[in-house]
Amino acid sequence: MKKGIHPEMKLLTVKCACGAEHKIWSTKDHLRIDVCSNCHPLYKGSGGVGLIVDTEGRVQKFKKKFEGKY
C-alpha cells in the first residue's frame, strides 16, 4: 500500500441525542448522532413491526394475505 495517502484514524466519543456516549474510530474530529442502540425502539424491544405507523392498513393487509405462510 502507498504510504501517506490514508487519513489518520482517531478514537472519538460519539454523543447521541439521548445522552448516551459510544467510542468509535473515525477520521472526523467530532460526531453527534440522533439515534443509537440505547434509544432506538427496535433495539429497546419496545418497537418492531408494532411500532410502524400504518395509515393505509398495509401491514394488516399483508398479514391477512400471507397468514400462516411466513
N, C-alpha and C positions, 0 to 999 in steps of 0.2 A: 504494500500500500504506500502511496505517496505520503511523505511527511509534510506537516504544516498546512494541510488543506481541510482537516477536520475541525469542527468547532469544539471549544472547551466545554466539558460537561461539569455541572455544579450540582451539589446536593442542596435542594431547596425545601423549605417548609411551605406547602401549599395550604392556603386558608380557604375554607368553604364558607358559604353564606350562613350555614347553620352554626358555625363556630368551631367545627372540627378542624384539626390540623393533621396533614399527612406529609411524610417525607418522600420525595421523588428525585430522580436525576433528570436534569433538563439543561438546555443551552440558554434558557432565558434567565433573567435576574429575579423577576417577581411573577407569581401566578396566583390568581384568585379564581375559584370555581363556584358555580351556582348550586350544583348537586353533587353529592359524594355518596359513598356506600353507607354512611351513617344516617343520611336523611332521605335517600331515595326510597319511595314506597315499595318498590319491588324487593329491595334488599332488607327492608324492615319487616317484611311479612304482612304488612297491612294493605298490600296493593294487589298486583297481578291483574288478572282479567276482570275481576270485580270492580276495579277502580277506573276502568275505561269509561269515559264519558261517551255515551252512545245515544245520540239524539234521534237516529232513524231506525233503531232496533236491529242493526246489522248483526251484532253479536248473538242476540236471541234467535234471529233468523238462521244463522249458521248452525247454532247448537241444535235447533229443531230439525233442520235438514239433514245433518250428519249425526244424529243421536245414536250412540252406541257403535258407530263406525270408527271413531278415533279414540 
